């Protein structure tokens, strides 16, 4: 089964920039092996969202909550049907590291903004679909 997870492009820049500018990377999910290349972590627990792989974490308050971007339709705070959607996507909770290549980061650093940021998920793999446009347009 193929699922396309769509994310708000404006928020993706913050996560990717944090991952590349962080002094360290966290461990791979469910492992004691360090992540060597900056990237994102796709998480499915209460909702489906991404966070930065960088450490220290990009926190949003004094309580240590991490900045995250929910996939459209999978945010428990705004989507009343998120539970059925996320269960259809995967009945199991998981976290998956996805590397971000340097050209994607450099496009953001050059003040270009994402036009789209989607993750295509199948039973075998995850693929990032990323497009940018000039920030001046």
N, C-alpha and C positions, 0 to 999 in steps of 0.2 A: 504494500500500500504506500502511496506517495502522498506526503503532506507538505504544503508550502506554508512556512511560517513567515509572516510579514512583520517587519519591525519599523518603527518610526525612524526615518533616516536621520533626522536632526539629533536625536539622542545617541545614535551609534558613534558619532564622532567623539563624544566624551569618553565612551568606553574604550575605543581603539587607541585614542591618544593616551589615556591612562595606562593601558597595557604597555605601550612603547616607551613611555616616560618613567615607568616605575623602576626603582633600583633592583628589584628582584621579581621573580615569578613564583607563584604558589606551586604546590605539588599538583600533579595530575589527579583528577578525581579518583577516589578509592585506591590511591597508591601513595607510596612514599617517594616516588620518583619526581624530581623537579622538572617543571616545564622549562625548556631552554629557549623557545621562541615565543615572543608576545602573541597573545591571541585572546579569544573569548571562551567563556564557559557557558554552554547551553544547559539550562537546568529545567527539569520537569519535577516539581513537587506540588506546591499549592500555586498553580498557574504554570506557564511556560515563559521563561525569560532568559536573558543573557546578562553576564557580569564580566568584568575585566579579569584577566589572568594575573594582573600585576599585584604586587604587595609593596608597601602596606595597602590594604583595601581602600577603595574610593568610598568613604563613608559619607552619609548624608546628614548625620546628626550625632549628638553626644552619646547615643545609646549603641553605636556601632553598626547601625543598619547600612547595608551596602547598596550603593546606587545600582539599579537594575532597569532594564528595558524589557517590558512584557511584549510578547507577540500579540498582534491584533487579534482580539477575540479570546485571549487566554489570561486576562487580568482579573483576579477574583474580586477586586475592589470596584470594577466597572462593568464587567460582563456577567450577566445573570446566568448564562448558560456555559460558563467556563468549565465547570466540572465535567459535563458530558463531552465537551469538545476535547478536553485534555485526556479523558479516559479513552476516547476513540483514537487519539494520537498515540498514546501508550498507557497501558494500565499500570505500568511500573514507574516509580520515581527513578530518576537518573540524573547524572551530570556528565557532560561530554566536552572535553577540550577541543577547540577548533583553532588551528593556527591562522594568523592573519599575515599575509605577505607584505613585504616592505612597500611595493608600489601602491597598495591600498592606503597604507599609512601616509605615504608621501603625497598622495592626492589630497588627503585631508589637511596635511601640514601646509600645502600650497594654497590653502584657503578655498579649496573646492569642497562642496558639500555633497553628501550622498543623495542621489536621486532615488535610489532604491537599495534596500538591504533585506534580502530574503534568505532563508535557509530552507533548502529542499531536503526533506528527510525521507529516506526509504528504509526498508528493513536492513539493507546492507551498508548504507553510507549517508553522510551529510554533505551537502554542497552549498557553499555560500554564493549567492548571486548579488553582485555589487556593481552599481553604476554611479558615476559622479557627474556633476555639472558645475560650471563656474559659479562661484558665490555671488558674482556681480549680476547675474541674470535672474 
